[in-house]
Amino acid sequence: MGKILKFDYYNRYAGQNRRIHLYLPEGGSPDERYAVLYMLDGQNLFYDSDATFGTSMGLKDFIDLYWKKLIVVGIECAGRDYDRVREYVPYNIHSNIYGYVEGQGDATFRWITEELKPYIDSRFPTWPQREATAIGGFSLGGMMALYGVLHYNHIFSKGVAISPAFRPAMEAFCHEILTGVFNFDTRIFFSWGSNELFDEGDLENRIRHLECLAQEKGITTYLLRNEGGNHNERSWRYEVPHWMRFIWEG
């Protein structure tokens, strides 16, 4: 079992506080240390009452019963939709919905890796090594998680890219993989719902192409086609056991 702690942490790149939803295991020995999973859109992880659209991923319910104790650091996104897009896009892109977007995603990751992670490691019983550190997200957060495990591979050994909305940045991600150097133990989980239409029905092909490139660079991957799945937390809740077991159990 574990408890959820909520606190604000200042993001100097955004000039605003970001609410943190942190899952902390209970009942361990005083000297016990835990692996850490950082998750974007942290308000949607644990409780329906916090979730943007009233349905969470139910992550607490799963981890409470999971054999592996770990800390989950859920990071809330910016409150306004366009601000979230800028904060969760790591490149400059042209979007059909938002037009030109000057992505601030790398600044978001500099904040996470240079400020938030050291803060978490100094105040909670973590294993700080990359082997025990994962990054995950869904939709734009899934794109960010993929960027994090690729571009900050010296910090994150595992990535969870759930229904990643990377269509406008596909070329940049191909370049990221083709030119990157990755540790041999890097693991990336990809998923998509069979009923997802937001990506013009082509999300599966894009994911399969990136997955092939990643495998050629020695990255261990896992693909999950969520039959009947849509682009929402209710569908993503079903996927939790699949990616948790892949990234932690090998």
N, C-alpha and C positions, 0 to 999 in steps of 0.2 A: 504494500500500500504506500501511497505517497500523498503529499499535500501540495496545493498550488499556492505559490507566493506571487503577489502582484506588486510591482513597484515601477517607478519612472526612472529612466536613465537618459541623460541628455545626449542628443545627437548633434554635434557641433556643425556638421555639414548641412543638416537641415535647419539648424537654428531652433530646434524644438525638442521637447522631451518625447521619448517613445515608451509606451507602456510595455513592460516585460511580464509575461506569464510564465513562471518557472515551476516545473514539476520537480520536487525534491523527494527522494525515497525516504521512508521512515523505518525505524527499527533495526538499522544496521549498527555495527560496532563503531565506536568513536573514531577509529583509524581507517575506516573503510573509505575507498575512493571509487568514483563512478565515471564511466564514459559519458560524453556529452553530445546531445543532438541539438543543433540550432535549427529552428524552424521559422520561416517567414510567415506573415499573416497570423501571428500568434493568437489573436483574439478568436480564431476559428478552431482551435485545437481541442480544448478540453470541455467546455460547458456551452450548451445551447444558449444560455442566457447572455453570454458574451459574444456569440457569433454574429457576424454581420447580417446574415440572412436567416438567423434563428435556428440553424442546424450546425452543430460542430462535427468534427471528425471523430469524437469519442475517444481521443487518444489516452486520456487518463484511465478509462475503463479497461483498455487493453493492457497498458503498462502495469496497472495494479495487479494483474494476474500473470504477467509475463515473467519468465524465469530469470531474465537479466534485469538487474536494477540499473537504472541510468537516470541522468539529469536531462531534462528537456528545457531548453531556453526558447520560449515562444516570443517573437518580436513583432509587436503590432506595426501595421503599415501606417502611412500618412492617412489622415482622415478624409481628405478630398480625393476623388477618383483620379483626376489628372496628376495630382501630386504623387499618388501611389504609382502611377505609370512611370513618371520620371525617376522615382526612387527605386523602382524595380526593373528598370531597363539599363543594362550595362553598356550599351552602345548608343550612338546617335542613329535614329531610325526614322523611316517614313511609315506612318500608320494610316490605314484606311479610315479609322475612326478619329484619331487625334491629330493627324497631319504630321508635321515634323516634330520629333521629340528629341530633345537634348538629354540623353540618358545620364542619370546620376548614380547608376547602379554600382559603379566601381567605388565612388565615394561612400556609398552605403557599406560596401565590404571593407573599406579602410576603417570605417567606424567600428564595424563588428570585430575585425581582427586586431586592430591596434588599441581599441579602447574598451569595448564591451567584453570581449573574451578575457583580457587580463583582469578586468573587474570581477567577472564570474569566477575565474580561477583563484583569485585572492580571497574570496569570501565564501566559497562553497567547496565541498570535498570532491574535486574533479581529478581525473587523470588528464593533464593538459596536453599530452603528446598527440600528434596528428593521428596516430593509429587508433586513438580512442575518441576522435572528434569527427562528427558528421554534420552535413548541412542538407536541409530538405525544404521543399515548398511545393505549391500547386499553382497552376495557371502561370501568371507572371512570376510568382514565387518559385515555381518549378524551373522557369528559365533562369532565374537568379541562382538557384541551387546548382544547376548545371554549370553556370559561369563560375560559381565559387569553387567547386571541386576541380575544375580545370585550371582556372587562372590563379587560384590560391591553393594549389595542390600540396604545397609545403605545410599547410595548416589543416586542410580537410582531406581525409583519406576516403571518405564515403559521401556520395551524393544521391539524393532522392528527388527525381524530376517527375512529379505527378502532373499529367496533362500539361506539359510545359508550353506556354504560349510564345514560341520563339519564331513564328513565321517571318516577321519583318527582319529578324536578325540571323536568318539561316546561313547566309554567306559568311557572316562574321564568326559564327560557331564552327563552321567547317574549317575556317582559317585557324581558329583557336586550337582545334584538335590536331590539324595537320602540322602546325608549327610548334606545338607544345612538347614538353618533356615531362613525363608523369612517373610517379613512383610505381613500382611493380604491384603494390597491394591496393591500388585504386579500384574502387567498386562504384558503379553507377546503376541505379534503378530507373527505368523509364516505364511510364504507363500512359494509356489513353483509353477513353471510353468508346465503344463501338457506335454509340449514338451521338457523339460529339460532332457539332456542325460549325462551331465558331471559327475553325481554321479552314473553312471552305472544304471540309471533308478530307483534307490531305494530311492531317496530323500524323497518321500512322506511317505514311511514306516518308515524311520528314524524320520522324524518330528512327525508323529502320535505317535510313541513310546515315544519320549521325552515329547510330550504334555500330554500324559496320566500320566506320572510320575509327571509332574508339577502340574496337577490338583489334584493329590493325596496329594500334599504338600500344597494345598490351594491357588495355583496361578490361577488367572483368565486368560484364554487363548482365542485366536481367530485363526482359521485356514482359510486360503484362498487358494484354488486351482485355479490358474489363467489359465483358459481354453485357450489353444493355446499359452500360454506364453512360452517364451524362457529365456535363462540366459543372459539377456542384459537390458540396461537402457530403451529401448523402451517399453519392456514388463513391467518393474517395474514402469514406469510412470503411467500406468493404475491402479496400486495398491495404489497409494498415498492417494486418498480419503478414502479408506477402513481402512488403519492403522491409519491415522490421526484421524478419527472419533472414532475408538476404544480406542486409548490411552487417548484422551482428553475428550471424551463425555461419556465414561462409557458404 
